[in-house]
Amino acid sequence: MTADPNVDMRDAARTALACLDLTSLNDADTAADIDALCRRAQTSHGPVAAVCVWARFVAQARAALPPAIKVAAVANFPGGALDLQHALADVAEIAQAGGDEVDVVLPWRALLAGQVIEVAEFLSEVRFASRPLTLKVIIESGELATAERIAEATRLALAAGADFVKTSTGKTKIGATPAAAATMLKEIAASGLSAAGFKASGGVRSVADAAGYIAQTEAVLGAAALNPQRLRFGASGLLTDIESVLSGAESVATTSAY
Ligand SMILES: O=C[C@H](O)COP(=O)(O)O
């Protein structure tokens, strides 16, 4: 008897839903957009892990959602300048508004310029200021480009105490890729930090895309890591395909172009 591939896709869709940071980070986002996002976060198939929004929408999202759905917001986003005061102001705004999670952009241009100590200090200060919130560090893997630099950024994020290392802002040409994920997952495993997680974001549009990252995560971190404490998907467009698959319809999305 051959395995039914639709069963695997439904499993992947269920995992992707439970691990989804449903994201809206458009410059023109309005309160009505965030209301709609929060309604979408509570699907007939179950809740997403979190919504991810601009800091100015945290209080609204927190009020609209049950406690089980976390509110994440971005800091130092999307540019990733080496601007600690800006990042700390974002973190303070998110914390004061009742946010649960901070997604901060690592100063990747500074890292490319060799300012390793300055980047490490930036991450350490952001980690200190953001406790007890969950901290995800966005390394912008597409701009770092090489496995060596992606590995170095991942190590810096983990050394600073990041809860998750996240691939991309979704605002640059290249978002999450299987190659970047492989490097990041290898570094997470090598760190020995059993609570550290991985977040794929930027261009993740289909359950087939998500299934690939789920398989990679399981292969490197183990099946026990396939939960929202260790794995997230940051995506503005993935939920439609998840719902299609869980409703028994064909996947409607095409896989990532990367
Ligand atoms: O942080 C998450 C990303 O901004 C989402 O990127 P996306 O719009 O390509 O799904």
The ligand as a Gaussian input file, in Angstrom:
#p B3LYP/6-31G(d) Opt

LIG

0 1
 O        8.426000      38.639000       9.622000
 C        7.817000      38.089000       8.724000
 C        7.862000      38.550000       7.347000
 O        7.723000      39.929000       7.288000
 C        6.798000      37.908000       6.520000
 O        7.200000      37.916000       5.194000
 P        6.157000      37.579000       4.040000
 O        5.269000      38.787000       3.917000
 O        7.012000      37.356000       2.824000
 O        5.378000      36.383000       4.419000

